[in-house]
């Protein structure tokens, strides 16, 4: 059967993963200056995905996929006259690395929960945090997955340490109680057994089912009993200064407090973000290197000096000059303070209520 809706959604999901995960995660591989095997592999993988997904989507969006095919295939004097003359792709399941796919799935679940925590506690991803704590029932495969993609999890969540914990109550505790007003009259003599069975269930999973209005299935005296969400009372006891999210399988906790060192790093990450946006506004190419000038208060300049290598590397700055934003300089034109003169593009903004003035100009290219 040709199921247009479900197959179209599968293609859409793959394209979303390709764009928002693979391409984003491989950005540095694409733009590194060395033409090594890692860079070539990244491009070849992307090319294979784009051509194949175009063939898959051709019956759904015939004109767009034809344009993509002509650009990627015909322009290289390959393939057929039209994408619609191609054989429809067939999956080769022998190429699927199931173990690697499982490990990535685990990592992405943890990352998704961590992002939800950041949204809940209103701390941007650019602000580093001290740690992420992850709890799951003892499982060597999940532990191996976490260790395999440890650096990826740390980078995506912008945390310094990944802690796999054995006790969920380090980050949160759930108190599961039967709603006696409903369960008492309904089950009477079975109530003690139901209470015992509820206490033996994974508390995070029970809490999640109640939250999502799903029933809890118990086995009492070899009989299946379905406990409805309204028949259970869930009390959540949060640990102070820790934000928590759970999907029932994984429970993730991250701190809601930030020490001074991490605040400074977060400031510099925000500064880099502002500079990158200004590069785009100035129509600089991704490969352009720049000369960078920063005007700020003395205490801010000390932080910038501390993270100078990070700032210059991320913004492709070959030169960084800083000036103290004191009273005598505040009203001066930044161009008067630097040899760049009229070639310097200037922007002023605030980060955490601190006035910052930057100047940039193209100095070369990484290509």
WOPEZI-V28744 format. One record per pair of residues at least 12 apart in sequence whose C-alpha atoms are under 10 Angstrom apart, sorted by the first residue. I is the first residue (numbers start at 1). GAP is how many residues later the second one is. D is the distance in whole Angstrom. If there is no record, write none. Layout:
i=I gap=GAP d=D
i=I gap=GAP d=D
//
This chain:
i=4 gap=55 d=10
i=4 gap=56 d=8
i=7 gap=49 d=9
i=7 gap=50 d=9
i=7 gap=53 d=10
i=8 gap=48 d=9
i=8 gap=49 d=8
i=8 gap=51 d=10
i=8 gap=52 d=8
i=11 gap=42 d=7
i=11 gap=43 d=10
i=11 gap=45 d=8
i=11 gap=46 d=7
i=12 gap=41 d=10
i=12 gap=45 d=9
i=14 gap=35 d=10
i=14 gap=39 d=9
i=15 gap=34 d=9
i=15 gap=35 d=9
i=15 gap=38 d=8
i=18 gap=28 d=8
i=18 gap=31 d=8
i=18 gap=32 d=9
i=19 gap=27 d=10
i=21 gap=87 d=10
i=22 gap=20 d=9
i=22 gap=23 d=10
i=22 gap=24 d=9
i=23 gap=19 d=9
i=23 gap=20 d=10
i=23 gap=23 d=8
i=25 gap=127 d=9
i=25 gap=130 d=10
i=25 gap=131 d=9
i=26 gap=12 d=10
i=26 gap=13 d=9
i=26 gap=16 d=7
i=26 gap=17 d=9
i=26 gap=20 d=10
i=27 gap=12 d=10
i=27 gap=15 d=9
i=28 gap=14 d=10
i=29 gap=12 d=9
i=29 gap=13 d=7
i=29 gap=14 d=9
i=30 gap=12 d=7
i=30 gap=13 d=7
i=31 gap=255 d=8
i=31 gap=256 d=8
i=31 gap=335 d=9
i=31 gap=336 d=9
i=32 gap=255 d=10
i=32 gap=334 d=8
i=32 gap=335 d=9
i=33 gap=254 d=9
i=33 gap=332 d=10
i=33 gap=333 d=6
i=33 gap=334 d=6
i=34 gap=332 d=10
i=34 gap=333 d=9
i=47 gap=25 d=8
i=47 gap=26 d=10
i=50 gap=15 d=10
i=50 gap=18 d=8
i=50 gap=19 d=9
i=50 gap=22 d=8
i=51 gap=14 d=9
i=51 gap=17 d=8
i=51 gap=18 d=7
i=51 gap=21 d=7
i=51 gap=22 d=8
i=51 gap=32 d=10
i=52 gap=17 d=10
i=52 gap=36 d=9
i=52 gap=37 d=7
i=52 gap=38 d=10
i=53 gap=12 d=9
i=53 gap=36 d=9
i=54 gap=12 d=8
i=54 gap=13 d=10
i=54 gap=14 d=7
i=54 gap=15 d=7
i=54 gap=29 d=8
i=54 gap=35 d=10
i=55 gap=13 d=10
i=55 gap=14 d=8
i=55 gap=28 d=7
i=55 gap=29 d=8
i=55 gap=30 d=10
i=55 gap=31 d=7
i=55 gap=32 d=8
i=55 gap=33 d=6
i=55 gap=34 d=7
i=56 gap=31 d=10
i=56 gap=32 d=7
i=56 gap=33 d=7
i=56 gap=34 d=9
i=57 gap=31 d=10
i=58 gap=25 d=7
i=58 gap=26 d=7
i=58 gap=28 d=10
i=58 gap=30 d=9
i=59 gap=25 d=8
i=59 gap=29 d=10
i=62 gap=21 d=9
i=62 gap=22 d=8
i=63 gap=20 d=10
i=65 gap=17 d=10
i=65 gap=18 d=7
i=65 gap=19 d=9
i=66 gap=15 d=10
i=66 gap=16 d=7
i=66 gap=17 d=6
i=66 gap=18 d=8
i=67 gap=15 d=9
i=67 gap=16 d=9
i=68 gap=15 d=9
i=69 gap=12 d=10
i=69 gap=13 d=8
i=69 gap=14 d=6
i=69 gap=15 d=10
i=70 gap=12 d=8
i=70 gap=13 d=8
i=99 gap=42 d=9
i=99 gap=46 d=9
i=100 gap=45 d=8
i=100 gap=48 d=9
i=100 gap=49 d=10
i=101 gap=44 d=10
i=102 gap=39 d=9
i=102 gap=40 d=9
i=102 gap=43 d=8
i=103 gap=38 d=8
i=103 gap=39 d=7
i=103 gap=40 d=9
i=103 gap=41 d=8
i=103 gap=42 d=4
i=103 gap=43 d=7
i=103 gap=44 d=9
i=103 gap=45 d=7
i=103 gap=46 d=7
i=104 gap=41 d=7
i=104 gap=42 d=9
i=104 gap=44 d=9
i=104 gap=45 d=7
i=104 gap=48 d=10
i=105 gap=37 d=10
i=105 gap=40 d=9
i=106 gap=35 d=9
i=106 gap=36 d=7
i=106 gap=37 d=9
i=106 gap=38 d=10
i=106 gap=39 d=6
i=106 gap=40 d=7
i=106 gap=43 d=9
i=106 gap=143 d=10
i=106 gap=144 d=9
i=107 gap=35 d=9
i=107 gap=38 d=7
i=107 gap=39 d=6
i=107 gap=40 d=9
i=107 gap=41 d=9
i=107 gap=42 d=6
i=107 gap=43 d=8
i=107 gap=45 d=8
i=107 gap=46 d=6
i=107 gap=49 d=10
i=108 gap=41 d=10
i=108 gap=44 d=9
i=108 gap=45 d=8
i=108 gap=48 d=9
i=109 gap=137 d=10
i=109 gap=138 d=9
i=109 gap=140 d=9
i=109 gap=141 d=8
i=109 gap=143 d=10
i=110 gap=22 d=9
i=110 gap=23 d=10
i=110 gap=24 d=8
i=110 gap=25 d=10
i=110 gap=36 d=9
i=110 gap=43 d=8
i=110 gap=47 d=9
i=110 gap=135 d=10
i=110 gap=136 d=9
i=110 gap=137 d=9
i=110 gap=139 d=10
i=110 gap=140 d=7
i=110 gap=141 d=8
i=110 gap=142 d=7
i=111 gap=21 d=10
i=111 gap=41 d=9
i=111 gap=42 d=6
i=111 gap=43 d=9
i=111 gap=44 d=10
i=111 gap=45 d=7
i=111 gap=46 d=6
i=111 gap=141 d=9
i=112 gap=41 d=10
i=112 gap=44 d=10
i=112 gap=45 d=9
i=112 gap=133 d=10
i=112 gap=135 d=10
i=112 gap=140 d=10
i=113 gap=21 d=10
i=113 gap=44 d=10
i=113 gap=131 d=8
i=113 gap=132 d=6
i=113 gap=133 d=7
i=113 gap=134 d=8
i=113 gap=137 d=8
i=113 gap=138 d=8
i=113 gap=139 d=6
i=113 gap=140 d=9
i=114 gap=18 d=8
i=114 gap=19 d=9
i=114 gap=20 d=10
i=114 gap=39 d=9
i=114 gap=42 d=9
i=114 gap=43 d=6
i=114 gap=44 d=10
i=114 gap=129 d=9
i=114 gap=130 d=8
i=114 gap=131 d=7
i=114 gap=132 d=9
i=114 gap=137 d=10
i=114 gap=138 d=7
i=114 gap=139 d=7
i=114 gap=140 d=7
i=115 gap=41 d=9
i=115 gap=42 d=7
i=115 gap=130 d=9
i=115 gap=139 d=10
i=116 gap=127 d=10
i=116 gap=128 d=9
i=116 gap=129 d=7
i=116 gap=130 d=10
i=116 gap=136 d=10
i=117 gap=125 d=9
i=117 gap=126 d=6
i=117 gap=127 d=6
i=117 gap=128 d=6
i=117 gap=129 d=10
i=117 gap=135 d=8
i=117 gap=136 d=8
i=117 gap=137 d=7
i=117 gap=138 d=9
i=117 gap=139 d=9
i=118 gap=39 d=9
i=118 gap=125 d=8
i=118 gap=126 d=10
i=118 gap=127 d=10
i=118 gap=136 d=8
i=118 gap=137 d=10
i=118 gap=138 d=9
i=120 gap=123 d=8
i=120 gap=124 d=9
i=120 gap=125 d=9
i=121 gap=121 d=9
i=121 gap=122 d=7
i=121 gap=123 d=9
i=121 gap=133 d=10
i=121 gap=134 d=9
i=121 gap=135 d=7
i=121 gap=136 d=10
i=122 gap=134 d=9
i=123 gap=133 d=8
i=123 gap=134 d=10
i=123 gap=135 d=10
i=124 gap=33 d=10
i=124 gap=34 d=10
i=124 gap=142 d=9
i=124 gap=146 d=10
i=125 gap=30 d=10
i=125 gap=31 d=8
i=125 gap=32 d=7
i=125 gap=33 d=6
i=125 gap=34 d=9
i=125 gap=141 d=9
i=125 gap=144 d=10
i=126 gap=30 d=10
i=126 gap=31 d=9
i=126 gap=32 d=7
i=126 gap=33 d=10
i=126 gap=139 d=9
i=126 gap=140 d=6
i=126 gap=141 d=9
i=126 gap=142 d=9
i=126 gap=143 d=6
i=126 gap=144 d=7
i=126 gap=146 d=10
i=126 gap=147 d=9
i=127 gap=30 d=10
i=127 gap=31 d=7
i=127 gap=32 d=9
i=127 gap=131 d=9
i=127 gap=135 d=7
i=127 gap=136 d=7
i=127 gap=137 d=9
i=127 gap=138 d=7
i=127 gap=139 d=4
i=127 gap=140 d=8
i=127 gap=141 d=9
i=127 gap=142 d=7
i=127 gap=143 d=8
i=128 gap=26 d=10
i=128 gap=27 d=10
i=128 gap=29 d=8
i=128 gap=30 d=5
i=128 gap=31 d=5
i=128 gap=32 d=7
i=128 gap=130 d=8
i=128 gap=131 d=10
i=128 gap=133 d=10
i=128 gap=134 d=6
i=128 gap=135 d=8
i=128 gap=136 d=9
i=128 gap=137 d=7
i=128 gap=138 d=6
i=128 gap=139 d=10
i=128 gap=141 d=9
i=129 gap=25 d=10
i=129 gap=28 d=8
i=129 gap=29 d=7
i=129 gap=30 d=5
i=129 gap=31 d=7
i=129 gap=32 d=9
i=129 gap=125 d=8
i=129 gap=126 d=7
i=129 gap=127 d=8
i=129 gap=128 d=8
i=129 gap=129 d=7
i=129 gap=130 d=9
i=129 gap=133 d=7
i=129 gap=134 d=9
i=129 gap=136 d=10
i=129 gap=137 d=9
i=130 gap=28 d=9
i=130 gap=29 d=6
i=130 gap=30 d=5
i=130 gap=31 d=6
i=130 gap=32 d=9
i=130 gap=124 d=8
i=130 gap=125 d=7
i=130 gap=126 d=10
i=130 gap=127 d=9
i=130 gap=128 d=8
i=130 gap=129 d=8
i=130 gap=132 d=8
i=131 gap=23 d=8
i=131 gap=26 d=9
i=131 gap=27 d=9
i=131 gap=28 d=5
i=131 gap=29 d=5
i=131 gap=30 d=4
i=131 gap=31 d=6
i=131 gap=32 d=7
i=131 gap=122 d=8
i=131 gap=123 d=6
i=131 gap=124 d=7
i=132 gap=21 d=9
i=132 gap=22 d=8
i=132 gap=25 d=8
i=132 gap=26 d=9
i=132 gap=27 d=7
i=132 gap=28 d=8
i=132 gap=29 d=6
i=132 gap=30 d=5
i=132 gap=31 d=6
i=132 gap=32 d=9
i=132 gap=110 d=10
i=132 gap=111 d=10
i=132 gap=112 d=10
i=132 gap=120 d=7
i=132 gap=121 d=6
i=132 gap=122 d=5
i=132 gap=123 d=8
i=133 gap=28 d=8
i=133 gap=29 d=6
i=133 gap=30 d=5
i=133 gap=31 d=6
i=133 gap=32 d=7
i=133 gap=35 d=9
i=133 gap=37 d=9
i=133 gap=38 d=8
i=133 gap=109 d=10
i=133 gap=111 d=9
i=133 gap=118 d=8
i=133 gap=119 d=6
i=133 gap=120 d=5
i=133 gap=121 d=6
i=133 gap=122 d=9
i=134 gap=12 d=9
i=134 gap=28 d=8
i=134 gap=29 d=6
i=134 gap=30 d=5
i=134 gap=31 d=6
i=134 gap=32 d=9
i=134 gap=33 d=10
i=134 gap=34 d=8
i=134 gap=36 d=10
i=134 gap=37 d=9
i=134 gap=110 d=10
i=134 gap=112 d=10
i=134 gap=116 d=7
i=134 gap=117 d=6
i=134 gap=118 d=5
i=134 gap=119 d=7
i=134 gap=120 d=9
i=135 gap=28 d=9
i=135 gap=29 d=6
i=135 gap=30 d=5
i=135 gap=31 d=6
i=135 gap=32 d=7
i=135 gap=33 d=6
i=135 gap=34 d=9
i=135 gap=35 d=9
i=135 gap=36 d=9
i=135 gap=111 d=9
i=135 gap=114 d=9
i=135 gap=115 d=6
i=135 gap=116 d=5
i=135 gap=117 d=6
i=135 gap=118 d=9
i=136 gap=28 d=8
i=136 gap=29 d=8
i=136 gap=30 d=8
i=136 gap=31 d=9
i=136 gap=32 d=8
i=136 gap=68 d=10
i=136 gap=110 d=10
i=136 gap=112 d=9
i=136 gap=113 d=6
i=136 gap=114 d=5
i=136 gap=115 d=7
i=136 gap=116 d=9
i=137 gap=28 d=10
i=137 gap=29 d=8
i=137 gap=30 d=9
i=137 gap=31 d=9
i=137 gap=65 d=9
i=137 gap=112 d=8
i=137 gap=113 d=8
i=137 gap=114 d=10
i=138 gap=27 d=10
i=138 gap=28 d=8
i=142 gap=108 d=10
i=143 gap=21 d=8
i=146 gap=16 d=9
i=146 gap=17 d=10
i=146 gap=18 d=8
i=147 gap=15 d=9
i=147 gap=17 d=9
i=150 gap=12 d=7
i=150 gap=13 d=10
i=157 gap=97 d=10
i=158 gap=108 d=10
i=159 gap=95 d=9
i=159 gap=96 d=10
i=159 gap=103 d=10
i=160 gap=102 d=10
i=163 gap=89 d=10
i=163 gap=90 d=10
i=164 gap=88 d=9
i=165 gap=86 d=10
i=165 gap=87 d=10
i=168 gap=35 d=10
i=168 gap=36 d=9
i=168 gap=82 d=10
i=168 gap=83 d=7
i=168 gap=84 d=9
i=168 gap=85 d=10
i=169 gap=68 d=9
i=169 gap=69 d=9
i=169 gap=70 d=8
i=170 gap=68 d=10
i=170 gap=69 d=7
i=170 gap=72 d=10
i=170 gap=83 d=9
i=171 gap=66 d=9
i=171 gap=67 d=7
i=171 gap=68 d=6
i=171 gap=69 d=9
i=171 gap=70 d=9
i=171 gap=71 d=7
i=171 gap=72 d=8
i=171 gap=73 d=7
i=171 gap=74 d=10
i=171 gap=80 d=9
i=171 gap=81 d=8
i=171 gap=82 d=6
i=171 gap=83 d=8
i=171 gap=84 d=10
i=172 gap=32 d=9
i=172 gap=64 d=7
i=172 gap=65 d=6
i=172 gap=66 d=5
i=172 gap=67 d=6
i=172 gap=68 d=9
i=172 gap=70 d=8
i=172 gap=71 d=9
i=172 gap=72 d=7
i=172 gap=73 d=9
i=172 gap=74 d=10
i=172 gap=79 d=9
i=172 gap=80 d=9
i=172 gap=81 d=8
i=173 gap=30 d=8
i=173 gap=31 d=8
i=173 gap=62 d=8
i=173 gap=63 d=6
i=173 gap=64 d=5
i=173 gap=65 d=7
i=173 gap=66 d=8
i=174 gap=28 d=10
i=174 gap=29 d=6
i=174 gap=30 d=7
i=174 gap=31 d=10
i=174 gap=32 d=9
i=174 gap=33 d=7
i=174 gap=60 d=7
i=174 gap=61 d=6
i=174 gap=62 d=5
i=174 gap=63 d=6
i=174 gap=64 d=9
i=175 gap=24 d=9
i=175 gap=28 d=7
i=175 gap=29 d=10
i=175 gap=32 d=9
i=175 gap=58 d=8
i=175 gap=59 d=6
i=175 gap=60 d=5
i=175 gap=61 d=6
i=175 gap=62 d=8
i=176 gap=19 d=9
i=176 gap=22 d=7
i=176 gap=23 d=7
i=176 gap=25 d=10
i=176 gap=26 d=10
i=176 gap=27 d=7
i=176 gap=28 d=9
i=176 gap=30 d=8
i=176 gap=31 d=8
i=176 gap=56 d=7
i=176 gap=57 d=6
i=176 gap=58 d=5
i=176 gap=59 d=7
i=176 gap=60 d=9
i=177 gap=18 d=8
i=177 gap=21 d=8
i=177 gap=22 d=8
i=177 gap=54 d=9
i=177 gap=55 d=6
i=177 gap=56 d=5
i=177 gap=57 d=6
i=177 gap=58 d=8
i=178 gap=13 d=9
i=178 gap=16 d=8
i=178 gap=17 d=7
i=178 gap=20 d=8
i=178 gap=21 d=10
i=178 gap=49 d=9
i=178 gap=52 d=9
i=178 gap=53 d=6
i=178 gap=54 d=5
i=178 gap=55 d=6
i=178 gap=56 d=9
i=179 gap=50 d=10
i=179 gap=51 d=8
i=179 gap=52 d=5
i=179 gap=53 d=5
i=179 gap=54 d=6
i=179 gap=55 d=10
i=180 gap=15 d=10
i=180 gap=51 d=8
i=180 gap=52 d=9
i=180 gap=53 d=9
i=181 gap=50 d=9
i=182 gap=48 d=8
i=182 gap=49 d=6
i=182 gap=50 d=9
i=183 gap=12 d=10
i=183 gap=44 d=9
i=183 gap=45 d=10
i=183 gap=47 d=10
i=183 gap=48 d=6
i=183 gap=49 d=9
i=184 gap=47 d=10
i=190 gap=30 d=8
i=190 gap=31 d=9
i=191 gap=29 d=10
i=193 gap=25 d=10
i=193 gap=26 d=9
i=193 gap=27 d=7
i=193 gap=28 d=8
i=194 gap=24 d=8
i=194 gap=25 d=9
i=194 gap=26 d=7
i=194 gap=31 d=9
i=194 gap=33 d=9
i=196 gap=24 d=10
i=197 gap=20 d=10
i=197 gap=21 d=7
i=197 gap=22 d=8
i=197 gap=23 d=8
i=198 gap=18 d=9
i=198 gap=19 d=9
i=198 gap=20 d=8
i=198 gap=29 d=10
i=198 gap=34 d=9
i=201 gap=15 d=9
i=201 gap=16 d=10
i=201 gap=17 d=9
i=202 gap=46 d=8
i=202 gap=47 d=9
i=203 gap=31 d=9
i=203 gap=45 d=8
i=204 gap=30 d=10
i=204 gap=32 d=10
i=204 gap=41 d=10
i=204 gap=42 d=7
i=204 gap=43 d=8
i=204 gap=44 d=5
i=204 gap=45 d=8
i=204 gap=46 d=9
i=204 gap=47 d=8
i=205 gap=41 d=8
i=205 gap=42 d=7
i=205 gap=43 d=4
i=205 gap=44 d=7
i=205 gap=45 d=9
i=205 gap=46 d=10
i=206 gap=23 d=9
i=206 gap=26 d=9
i=206 gap=28 d=8
i=206 gap=42 d=8
i=207 gap=22 d=9
i=207 gap=25 d=9
i=207 gap=26 d=9
i=207 gap=27 d=6
i=207 gap=28 d=9
i=207 gap=29 d=9
i=207 gap=39 d=9
i=207 gap=40 d=10
i=207 gap=41 d=8
i=208 gap=21 d=10
i=208 gap=26 d=10
i=208 gap=38 d=8
i=208 gap=39 d=7
i=208 gap=40 d=6
i=208 gap=41 d=10
i=209 gap=19 d=9
i=209 gap=20 d=7
i=209 gap=38 d=9
i=209 gap=39 d=8
i=210 gap=17 d=10
i=210 gap=18 d=8
i=210 gap=19 d=5
i=210 gap=20 d=8
i=210 gap=21 d=9
i=210 gap=22 d=7
i=210 gap=23 d=8
i=210 gap=24 d=8
i=211 gap=18 d=8
i=211 gap=23 d=9
i=212 gap=17 d=8
i=213 gap=15 d=8
i=213 gap=16 d=6
i=213 gap=17 d=8
i=214 gap=12 d=10
i=214 gap=13 d=9
i=214 gap=14 d=7
i=214 gap=15 d=6
i=214 gap=16 d=10
i=215 gap=12 d=6
i=215 gap=13 d=5
i=215 gap=14 d=6
i=215 gap=15 d=9
i=215 gap=16 d=9
i=215 gap=17 d=10
i=216 gap=12 d=6
i=216 gap=13 d=7
i=216 gap=15 d=10
i=216 gap=16 d=9
i=239 gap=14 d=10
i=239 gap=16 d=10
i=240 gap=15 d=9
i=240 gap=16 d=9
i=240 gap=17 d=10
i=241 gap=12 d=10
i=241 gap=13 d=8
i=241 gap=14 d=6
i=241 gap=15 d=5
i=241 gap=16 d=6
i=242 gap=12 d=5
i=242 gap=13 d=4
i=242 gap=14 d=5
i=242 gap=15 d=8
i=243 gap=12 d=6
i=243 gap=13 d=6
i=243 gap=14 d=10
i=244 gap=12 d=10
i=261 gap=42 d=10
i=264 gap=36 d=9
i=264 gap=38 d=10
i=264 gap=39 d=6
i=264 gap=40 d=9
i=264 gap=42 d=9
i=264 gap=43 d=9
i=265 gap=38 d=8
i=265 gap=39 d=9
i=265 gap=41 d=9
i=265 gap=42 d=8
i=265 gap=45 d=10
i=267 gap=33 d=9
i=267 gap=36 d=9
i=267 gap=37 d=9
i=267 gap=84 d=7
i=267 gap=85 d=8
i=268 gap=32 d=10
i=268 gap=35 d=8
i=268 gap=36 d=7
i=268 gap=38 d=10
i=268 gap=39 d=7
i=268 gap=40 d=9
i=268 gap=42 d=8
i=268 gap=43 d=7
i=268 gap=83 d=9
i=269 gap=38 d=9
i=269 gap=41 d=9
i=269 gap=42 d=8
i=269 gap=45 d=9
i=270 gap=81 d=7
i=270 gap=82 d=10
i=271 gap=33 d=9
i=271 gap=40 d=8
i=271 gap=44 d=10
i=271 gap=78 d=10
i=271 gap=79 d=9
i=271 gap=80 d=7
i=271 gap=85 d=9
i=271 gap=87 d=10
i=272 gap=38 d=9
i=272 gap=39 d=6
i=272 gap=40 d=9
i=272 gap=41 d=10
i=272 gap=42 d=7
i=272 gap=43 d=7
i=273 gap=38 d=10
i=273 gap=41 d=9
i=273 gap=42 d=9
i=274 gap=41 d=10
i=274 gap=73 d=10
i=274 gap=74 d=10
i=274 gap=75 d=8
i=274 gap=76 d=10
i=274 gap=77 d=9
i=274 gap=84 d=10
i=275 gap=17 d=9
i=275 gap=36 d=9
i=275 gap=39 d=10
i=275 gap=40 d=7
i=275 gap=72 d=9
i=275 gap=83 d=8
i=275 gap=84 d=9
i=275 gap=85 d=9
i=276 gap=38 d=9
i=276 gap=39 d=6
i=276 gap=40 d=10
i=278 gap=67 d=9
i=278 gap=68 d=9
i=278 gap=69 d=8
i=278 gap=80 d=9
i=278 gap=81 d=9
i=278 gap=82 d=9
i=279 gap=36 d=9
i=279 gap=66 d=9
i=279 gap=81 d=8
i=279 gap=82 d=9
i=279 gap=83 d=9
i=282 gap=63 d=8
i=282 gap=64 d=10
i=282 gap=78 d=9
i=282 gap=79 d=9
i=284 gap=77 d=9
i=284 gap=78 d=8
i=285 gap=77 d=9
i=285 gap=80 d=9
i=286 gap=29 d=10
i=286 gap=30 d=9
i=286 gap=79 d=9
i=286 gap=80 d=9
i=287 gap=29 d=8
i=287 gap=77 d=9
i=287 gap=78 d=5
i=287 gap=79 d=5
i=287 gap=80 d=7
i=288 gap=27 d=9
i=288 gap=28 d=7
i=288 gap=29 d=9
i=288 gap=73 d=9
i=288 gap=74 d=6
i=288 gap=75 d=7
i=288 gap=76 d=6
i=288 gap=77 d=4
i=288 gap=78 d=7
i=288 gap=79 d=8
i=289 gap=23 d=10
i=289 gap=24 d=10
i=289 gap=26 d=8
i=289 gap=27 d=5
i=289 gap=28 d=6
i=289 gap=29 d=6
i=289 gap=30 d=9
i=289 gap=71 d=10
i=289 gap=72 d=9
i=289 gap=73 d=6
i=289 gap=74 d=5
i=289 gap=75 d=5
i=289 gap=76 d=5
i=289 gap=77 d=7
i=289 gap=78 d=10
i=290 gap=22 d=9
i=290 gap=25 d=8
i=290 gap=26 d=6
i=290 gap=27 d=5
i=290 gap=28 d=6
i=290 gap=29 d=7
i=290 gap=30 d=9
i=290 gap=69 d=10
i=290 gap=70 d=6
i=290 gap=71 d=5
i=290 gap=72 d=4
i=290 gap=73 d=5
i=290 gap=74 d=7
i=290 gap=75 d=8
i=291 gap=21 d=9
i=291 gap=24 d=10
i=291 gap=25 d=9
i=291 gap=26 d=5
i=291 gap=27 d=6
i=291 gap=28 d=5
i=291 gap=29 d=6
i=291 gap=30 d=8
i=291 gap=49 d=9
i=291 gap=53 d=9
i=291 gap=68 d=8
i=291 gap=69 d=6
i=291 gap=70 d=5
i=291 gap=71 d=6
i=291 gap=72 d=6
i=291 gap=73 d=9
i=292 gap=19 d=10
i=292 gap=20 d=8
i=292 gap=23 d=9
i=292 gap=24 d=9
i=292 gap=25 d=6
i=292 gap=26 d=8
i=292 gap=27 d=6
i=292 gap=28 d=5
i=292 gap=29 d=6
i=292 gap=30 d=9
i=292 gap=52 d=9
i=292 gap=53 d=10
i=292 gap=66 d=7
i=292 gap=67 d=6
i=292 gap=68 d=5
i=292 gap=69 d=7
i=292 gap=70 d=9
i=292 gap=71 d=9
i=293 gap=24 d=10
i=293 gap=26 d=8
i=293 gap=27 d=6
i=293 gap=28 d=5
i=293 gap=29 d=6
i=293 gap=30 d=8
i=293 gap=41 d=9
i=293 gap=42 d=10
i=293 gap=44 d=10
i=293 gap=45 d=8
i=293 gap=47 d=10
i=293 gap=51 d=9
i=293 gap=52 d=10
i=293 gap=53 d=9
i=293 gap=64 d=8
i=293 gap=65 d=5
i=293 gap=66 d=5
i=293 gap=67 d=6
i=293 gap=68 d=9
i=294 gap=26 d=8
i=294 gap=27 d=6
i=294 gap=28 d=5
i=294 gap=29 d=6
i=294 gap=30 d=9
i=294 gap=31 d=9
i=294 gap=40 d=9
i=294 gap=52 d=10
i=294 gap=53 d=10
i=294 gap=54 d=10
i=294 gap=62 d=7
i=294 gap=63 d=6
i=294 gap=64 d=5
i=294 gap=65 d=7
i=294 gap=66 d=9
i=295 gap=26 d=9
i=295 gap=27 d=6
i=295 gap=28 d=5
i=295 gap=29 d=6
i=295 gap=30 d=5
i=295 gap=31 d=9
i=295 gap=34 d=9
i=295 gap=35 d=9
i=295 gap=39 d=8
i=295 gap=42 d=10
i=295 gap=53 d=9
i=295 gap=60 d=9
i=295 gap=61 d=6
i=295 gap=62 d=5
i=295 gap=63 d=6
i=295 gap=64 d=9
i=296 gap=26 d=8
i=296 gap=27 d=7
i=296 gap=28 d=6
i=296 gap=29 d=4
i=296 gap=30 d=8
i=296 gap=33 d=10
i=296 gap=34 d=9
i=296 gap=58 d=8
i=296 gap=59 d=6
i=296 gap=60 d=5
i=296 gap=61 d=7
i=296 gap=62 d=9
i=297 gap=26 d=8
i=297 gap=27 d=5
i=297 gap=28 d=5
i=297 gap=29 d=7
i=297 gap=30 d=10
i=297 gap=33 d=10
i=297 gap=57 d=8
i=297 gap=58 d=8
i=297 gap=59 d=8
i=298 gap=24 d=10
i=298 gap=25 d=8
i=298 gap=26 d=6
i=298 gap=27 d=7
i=298 gap=28 d=8
i=299 gap=25 d=9
i=300 gap=24 d=9
i=300 gap=25 d=9
i=300 gap=54 d=8
i=300 gap=55 d=9
i=300 gap=56 d=9
i=301 gap=21 d=7
i=301 gap=22 d=8
i=301 gap=23 d=7
i=301 gap=24 d=9
i=301 gap=55 d=10
i=302 gap=20 d=10
i=304 gap=18 d=9
i=305 gap=15 d=10
i=305 gap=17 d=9
i=308 gap=12 d=8
i=316 gap=46 d=10
i=316 gap=47 d=10
i=316 gap=48 d=10
i=316 gap=49 d=9
i=316 gap=50 d=8
i=317 gap=43 d=9
i=317 gap=44 d=10
i=317 gap=45 d=9
i=317 gap=46 d=8
i=317 gap=47 d=10
i=318 gap=44 d=10
i=318 gap=45 d=7
i=318 gap=46 d=9
i=319 gap=41 d=10
i=319 gap=44 d=9
i=320 gap=39 d=10
i=320 gap=40 d=10
i=321 gap=17 d=9
i=321 gap=37 d=10
i=321 gap=38 d=10
i=322 gap=35 d=10
i=322 gap=36 d=9
i=323 gap=14 d=9
i=323 gap=15 d=10
i=323 gap=34 d=10
i=325 gap=30 d=9
i=325 gap=31 d=8
i=325 gap=32 d=9
i=330 gap=27 d=10
i=333 gap=13 d=10
i=334 gap=12 d=8
i=334 gap=13 d=10
i=334 gap=23 d=8
i=334 gap=24 d=8
i=334 gap=25 d=8
i=335 gap=24 d=8
i=338 gap=21 d=9
i=340 gap=19 d=9
i=340 gap=20 d=9
i=340 gap=21 d=8
i=342 gap=19 d=10
i=343 gap=16 d=10
i=343 gap=17 d=9
i=343 gap=18 d=6
i=343 gap=19 d=9
i=344 gap=14 d=9
i=344 gap=15 d=6
i=344 gap=16 d=5
i=344 gap=17 d=5
i=344 gap=18 d=9
i=345 gap=13 d=8
i=345 gap=14 d=5
i=345 gap=15 d=5
i=345 gap=16 d=6
i=345 gap=17 d=10
i=346 gap=12 d=6
i=346 gap=13 d=4
i=346 gap=14 d=7
i=346 gap=15 d=9
i=347 gap=12 d=7
i=347 gap=13 d=9
//
